[in-house]
Amino acid sequence: MQYDALNFAWQRWVLNYHHQQQNLLQDWLGDLTPWKLILLLFLPASLVLGFVAWRLLGRREALDPLDRELRKLLTQLEAYGITRQSDETLQRLVDRLSDTHPEFAKALQPVAEAYEALHYAPSDASQMRLRLMQQLVLAQQQLK
């Protein structure tokens, strides 16, 4: 019965579109000009796009403190011309740097170990987070 009621409402308001409904819309919107149609379509679309953009930008700021520190460290490395590839793990970066920049590799090795222990070892996460944060701060100080 609910389906039939919904179907009846659809038939009555959308498909049959009586003169009475047309007058109702005309009372709400006035004369329907092309500019009013454009505004009527543009306003909701811009609100939706604005909301999506706001949410995406808000995500960027809500980074985990460890991720922020890691990004700071990687930005420091970029100042020396060292960039981490998009598919490169921290350990792989350390291995690559061991040939060209052994001092950076030495500073980054404890960071890579703590990062892998936090993300892949089944242990106490709070202790691993603290250890990784300490290693990140120490590595940033060594790179200065």
N, C-alpha and C positions, 0 to 999 in steps of 0.2 A: 504494500500500500504506500510506503514511503517513496519507493521508486516511481510509482504512478503519480504521486503528488508532485514529485520533482519534475517528472516528464511533462505534466500538465502546466506547471509554472513556466517551464522552458517554452512550451508551445505558445502559451498565452503572451508572455512578455517579450520573447525574442523573435519567434517565427511569425506570429500574427501581428505584431507591432501596430496596435490600434492608434487611431488619431488621438486618443486620450493620452497615451504615453508620449506621443510626439509633442503634444502641448506641454506636458510636464517637463520634458527636456528643454523645450524652448523657454519655459518659465525660468528654469534654473540657469541656462546659459545665455539667454537672449537670442538675437539673430546669430546663426551659425555662419561665421565668415571663415575664409581660409586661415587667417591669422589666429583666430580662436582655436581652430582645429590643431594648428601647429603647436600653439601653447599648451593645449590640452594633452597632446601627445608628448611634447618635449619635457614638460614639468615632471611627470612621474618617472620618465626615463632618466632625467638628470638626477632626481632624488635617489633612484636605485644605484646609478653609477657612482654618485657621491658617497653613498653608504659603503659600497664595495671598496672604493678607494680608501676611505677612512679606515676600514677594517684591515686592509692590507698594510697600510702605513702604520697602524697601531701594532700589528704583529712584529714589525721590524724593531720597534722600541722595546718590546716585551721579551727580549732575549734573556736567556739564562745568564747569570753573572759569569759562569765559566765560559760560555760561548763569547761573551763580550771580551773577556780577558784573552781568550785565544785569538780573537780577531785583532785585538791590539798588538799581540805578539806577531801575528802574520803581517800586519801593517808595518811594524818595525822592520821586519825582514824585507819587505818590499822596498823600503828606503835604501837597502843595500843591493837592490836588483834581484832579489830572490823571491820568486813567486811560487806558491803552491798550486799545482795543477788541480783541476776540478775532480779528477778521479784518484788523487794521490792521498794516501793515508799519512798520518804524521810520522809513522815509523819509516815509510818509504821516503818521505822528505828528508828525514835524518840520514838515511842510507845514501841518498843522492848528495847531500851536503858533506858527507864524510870525506869525499874526494876533493871537492873544490873549496869548502869552507869548514875545516875540521873544528875550529873554535865555536862556530855556530852549532855544528852537529853535537858537540860536547854539551852545550847549554840546552839543546832541545831534547837530548836523549831521555832525561828524567821526565820531561813533559810528555813525551810520546808513551813512555812506560805507564805513567799514571793515567793517561787518557785511555789507553787500551785496558788497563786494569779496571777502570771505572765502567767502561762500556761493555766489556766482554767477560770479565771474571765474576763468578758468583760469590760475591762477598758483601760486606757492609758498605752500602753506597755512600752513607754520610762520611765515613772515614776516607773513602776514595775521593770524594768531592773535595774534602779539605786538603788532602795530599795534592790533588791536581791543582787547586788554587794556589797552594804554596809554591809548587814547581813553576807555574805560569808566572807568578810575580818574580821569583828568583831568576827565571830566564830573561824576563824583560829587563831586569836590573843588569844582568850580565851583557846584554846586547847594547846597552847605552855607552 
